[in-house]
């Protein structure tokens, strides 16, 4: 088994913090030139904002930190396969590489559902690396929902 890369470790920590706040535990981190520039966690309930997914939170913070809506050369690390909304934001932000943990057969849009980046209408396609710390990311999500039942 490989050690979990530091950006994914930070995303997993953000996911755990989201769970403690009662949010679905998803965390995301934006990295540029090896430096973490933004961390996001799911917050739709806290913010009363259905778009406040971890990826969107991290992308927004990174854009402010860099002073640009284009996050060219940036990597996004997220604990769960992005949904269609987040995949669209990733494309619009021009994220270079996407690393994600657990696959999401129900709501994911990268390797499941619409396979957003494979569509001819997608204007930017990041390199995609799936399954990073997948077991740990999936376990955090499973435990969250077990605790809610």
Buried (B, 14 or more C-beta within 10 A) or exposed (E): EEEBBEBBBBBBBBBBBBBEEEBBBBBBBBBBEEEBBBBBBBBBBEEEEEEBBBBBBBBBBBBEEBEEEEBEEBBBBBBBBBBBBBBBBBBBBBBBBBBBBBBBEEBBBBBBBBBBBEEEEBEBBBEBEBBBBBEBBBEBBEEBEEEEE
